[in-house]
């Protein structure tokens, strides 16, 4: 399998922007949020199990997941969140492994996992952990600007994630995202060159 970099960070840290920049440089992107949306779309592979576990109250009229209803349910009851995770997480992990294996056309894979630090399974799947980092005030402001969530809702999401110190402690590389796009692009380019080198070294070891 290709050299895999695990990209993570708290909500609002800029993971999507960063993954797009790496994609522009040639990295293959496997995004677990994208996979989760596919699994919970109309006719998604996870929907029969979700409907069986939670009933029709969390479904849209077209049969896809009503994410707002599920968010309210899971944030008000941790047991319900764990029940949803028991359905979704194995499916997401299996698909992410398959996509990483199919990405041998690219020099390396960027596996985007919001809860990578919290998951030993994903940490075993990656060769390196990259954390996109910014302070909590920036996280909250960014999420509120792009969504209908208020500050209390954003903080509820953040409470389900590892805190900033835990993410930084788990990082092999840290990508600060507090400045402008130009600064971010330069930092991504520097990391891209490092990952190309690491991937080439790993490939050389494998061939020998």
Phi and psi in degrees as a GROMACS rama.xvg file:
@    title "Ramachandran Plot"
@    xaxis  label "Phi"
@    yaxis  label "Psi"
@TYPE xy
-62.6619  162.347  UNK-2
-63.7771  128.639  UNK-3
-119.692  124.547  UNK-4
-102.916  125.086  UNK-5
-87.7214  117.988  UNK-6
-101.075  125.226  UNK-7
-144.104  176.07  UNK-8
161.684  161.116  UNK-9
-69.1862  165.79  UNK-10
-55.9262  133.827  UNK-11
81.0425  4.95037  UNK-12
-77.7942  -23.3306  UNK-13
111.943  24.5978  UNK-14
-59.793  -42.1661  UNK-15
-64.8927  -45.4138  UNK-16
-58.4561  -45.8014  UNK-17
-63.9808  -42.8744  UNK-18
-63.8393  -35.9408  UNK-19
-64.9365  -37.7011  UNK-20
-65.9898  -41.233  UNK-21
-66.0207  -37.0196  UNK-22
-62.1466  -39.9382  UNK-23
-61.7578  -25.8083  UNK-24
-89.8813  -3.36491  UNK-25
112.387  -2.33931  UNK-26
-71.3643  146.83  UNK-27
-82.9601  133.607  UNK-28
-108.208  126.036  UNK-29
-119.938  110.493  UNK-30
-109.954  117.491  UNK-31
-67.9805  -26.7495  UNK-32
-66.5352  -39.9245  UNK-33
-62.6725  -44.0177  UNK-34
-61.0303  -43.7154  UNK-35
-60.511  -40.4997  UNK-36
-65.6198  -38.5505  UNK-37
-64.6164  -43.0129  UNK-38
-65.9236  -26.7028  UNK-39
-108.131  13.7189  UNK-40
-81.9096  178.519  UNK-41
-55.6153  127.615  UNK-42
66.6224  15.1635  UNK-43
-64.8293  150.105  UNK-44
-63.2844  -23.667  UNK-45
-87.9418  -13.146  UNK-46
-66.3562  -38.4828  UNK-47
-59.1927  -43.013  UNK-48
-68.4604  -37.3452  UNK-49
-66.0372  -43.9197  UNK-50
-63.0619  -39.8801  UNK-51
-63.8294  -38.2936  UNK-52
-80.418  -35.6277  UNK-53
-118.415  -11.8816  UNK-54
85.5578  179.532  UNK-55
-77.1973  -9.27775  UNK-56
-65.8274  -18.9569  UNK-57
-105.274  17.139  UNK-58
-110.228  144.321  UNK-59
-77.3613  170.256  UNK-60
-60.9599  -30.0736  UNK-61
-84.6824  -0.0598467  UNK-62
95.4189  -2.60443  UNK-63
-82.1877  169.288  UNK-64
-71.9655  133.404  UNK-65
-84.5197  95.8511  UNK-66
-66.1119  -34.241  UNK-67
-65.5052  -42.8751  UNK-68
-65.4975  -41.4884  UNK-69
-67.4702  -37.5628  UNK-70
-61.3522  -44.9217  UNK-71
-61.8337  -41.3518  UNK-72
-65.2928  -46.8565  UNK-73
-72.9778  -35.0083  UNK-74
-76.5987  -20.9506  UNK-75
-88.6473  -16.0925  UNK-76
-144.799  102.066  UNK-77
-56.8878  -30.2197  UNK-78
-65.35  -36.7922  UNK-79
-68.9742  -37.5655  UNK-80
-62.0636  -42.5519  UNK-81
-65.4244  -34.2826  UNK-82
-66.4626  -41.4975  UNK-83
-64.6925  -43.4084  UNK-84
-61.0454  -36.4444  UNK-85
-64.2019  -29.6492  UNK-86
-79.2639  -49.4344  UNK-87
-80.9182  -44.5658  UNK-88
-59.8084  -43.4529  UNK-89
-61.5013  -38.2003  UNK-90
-66.2262  -42.1273  UNK-91
-65.4517  -44.5045  UNK-92
-62.0254  -44.5023  UNK-93
-62.0715  -42.6934  UNK-94
-69.2745  -36.3138  UNK-95
-65.8335  -39.1459  UNK-96
-62.2686  -44.7011  UNK-97
-62.0673  -42.0406  UNK-98
-69.8635  -37.1336  UNK-99
-62.5505  -40.1403  UNK-100
-66.764  -32.5415  UNK-101
-80.4523  -6.14183  UNK-102
-93.8441  30.8397  UNK-103
-75.5846  -0.327618  UNK-104
-77.3857  -18.8324  UNK-105
-99.99  156.868  UNK-106
-65.7402  -29.6985  UNK-107
-162.127  167.148  UNK-108
-111.356  137.083  UNK-109
-105.303  107.365  UNK-110
-95.7628  111.384  UNK-111
-91.9419  115.926  UNK-112
-136.226  105.244  UNK-113
-55.576  -37.0815  UNK-114
-106.087  34.7253  UNK-115
-61.4054  -43.6969  UNK-116
-62.6315  -32.2583  UNK-117
-81.1558  -10.3738  UNK-118
-117.115  112.839  UNK-119
-66.2149  -30.0127  UNK-120
-63.8381  -44.2431  UNK-121
-70.828  -35.4827  UNK-122
-65.2026  -31.5779  UNK-123
-72.3179  -20.4191  UNK-124
-83.0041  -17.8079  UNK-125
-110.271  154.42  UNK-126
-89.1148  -21.7908  UNK-127
-155.282  146.887  UNK-128
-112.491  122.864  UNK-129
-111.543  122.806  UNK-130
-107.216  123.862  UNK-131
-84.9313  126.06  UNK-132
-125.468  136.441  UNK-133
-153.171  170.261  UNK-134
-79.2502  165.173  UNK-135
-63.4236  -35.6447  UNK-136
-61.9277  -39.4719  UNK-137
-67.8416  -41.0614  UNK-138
-55.4631  -51.1024  UNK-139
-62.2204  -45.6273  UNK-140
-62.0554  -41.8415  UNK-141
-66.0083  -43.8093  UNK-142
-67.1197  -41.6268  UNK-143
-63.773  -34.0023  UNK-144
-71.2855  -27.848  UNK-145
-102.794  -7.46717  UNK-146
-139.71  178.749  UNK-147
-90.6207  6.87313  UNK-148
-75.8075  140.677  UNK-149
-92.2404  179.248  UNK-150
-61.0165  -39.2713  UNK-151
-63.0086  -39.2725  UNK-152
-64.8568  -42.7313  UNK-153
-63.4794  -43.1946  UNK-154
-64.5025  -31.0477  UNK-155
-64.9263  -41.1139  UNK-156
-63.798  -46.2453  UNK-157
-60.4169  -32.115  UNK-158
-67.8505  -20.2353  UNK-159
-87.9468  -5.33143  UNK-160
-107.504  160.779  UNK-161
-58.8727  149.1  UNK-162
-81.4049  173.996  UNK-163
-59.0901  -42.8457  UNK-164
-63.0169  -39.6635  UNK-165
-65.4692  -40.827  UNK-166
-64.1944  -45.295  UNK-167
-64.6567  -35.6482  UNK-168
-66.2162  -28.2154  UNK-169
-88.6604  -7.09414  UNK-170
-80.1908  138.972  UNK-171
-85.868  -34.3158  UNK-172
-135.871  144.247  UNK-173
-122.023  131.165  UNK-174
-114.513  101.323  UNK-175
-66.853  135.413  UNK-176
-130.558  59.1985  UNK-177
-112.474  -8.78313  UNK-178
-104.911  -151.577  UNK-179
-86.7085  173.8  UNK-180
-65.633  -37.6591  UNK-181
-61.022  -43.1521  UNK-182
-62.7459  -40.5879  UNK-183
-65.2778  -42.2366  UNK-184
-60.5798  -40.4318  UNK-185
-66.0137  -39.8182  UNK-186
-67.1272  -39.1167  UNK-187
-64.3377  -42.2764  UNK-188
-60.7658  -41.4045  UNK-189
-62.837  -43.4116  UNK-190
-67.898  -38.0257  UNK-191
-57.1753  -44.6713  UNK-192
-63.3246  -38.4613  UNK-193
-64.6889  -42.4673  UNK-194
-70.3252  -34.3112  UNK-195
-59.6042  -44.6899  UNK-196
-64.0397  -45.7642  UNK-197
-64.0323  -39.9793  UNK-198
-65.5822  -40.1877  UNK-199
-65.7671  -40.4508  UNK-200
-63.9605  -43.5356  UNK-201
-63.9628  -41.5986  UNK-202
-62.6964  -39.1494  UNK-203
-64.1945  -40.5616  UNK-204
-64.6887  -42.2229  UNK-205
-63.7584  -42.4127  UNK-206
-65.411  -37.2848  UNK-207
